[in-house]
Amino acid sequence: GIFTATGDGTGPALCNVTITFPDTTAETRPCSRCDELTGTCEALPVELTGNEETLSLYGTGIRNAAPGTVSVRIGSQTLTPDAMASLTEVPGLDLVNVRLPATLAGLGESDVVLMAEGIEANPVRINLQ
């Protein structure tokens, strides 16, 4: 499954977007935030600016998927991950990186669904501007 900001597998994704600028500098921003007082979480706006924007999703149960069987659907677009890794610092933690095409700009709050070997993970939300 994919991790969410709420920790219950629903709602905003617990993810980051890394923006790589033309001068090759990069900036990583969170995709969600939670209000500790109210306990509510929201998907933060991710601005697709035409730079290289890469979405990093965190989850579990992905590492053993056969090569070529993992995809990420955002809205009606199905994307192929650029990279997948198991993060050894935390047992069972997997990372999936996928580039966000400019065609997703303005989509607003949308479901992100990761599929591995024909099995859909829990849908999570991001907010694409």
CORBEL-V390901 format. One line per field, one symbol per residue. ss: DSSP state (a for helix, b for strand, c for the rest). psi: psi as a letter, one per 20 degrees, with the letter a starting at -180 (. if undefined). burial: + if it has 16 or more other C-alpha atoms within 10 Angstrom, else -. A space follows every 10 residues. Layout:
ss = ???
psi = ???
burial = ???
//
This chain:
ss = cbcbcccccc cbbcbbbbbb cccccbbbbb cbbbcccccc bbbcbbcccc cbbbbbbbbc cccccccccb bbbbccbbbc ccbbbbbccc ccbbbbbbbc caaacccbbb bbbbbbccbb cccbbbbbc
psi = rpqqhijjjq bpqnrqpppp rhjjqqppqq irqqohgijq qqpqpopoji aopppoqpaq jhhjqqpjjp rppocjppqp qhqqqpoiho pipqppppqo qhiipjhbpq qpopppkjpp rpprprop.
burial = ++++++--+- ++++++++++ ---------+ +++------- ++++++++-- -+++++++++ -++------+ ++++----++ +--+-+---- --++++++++ +--++--+++ ++++++---- +++++++++
//
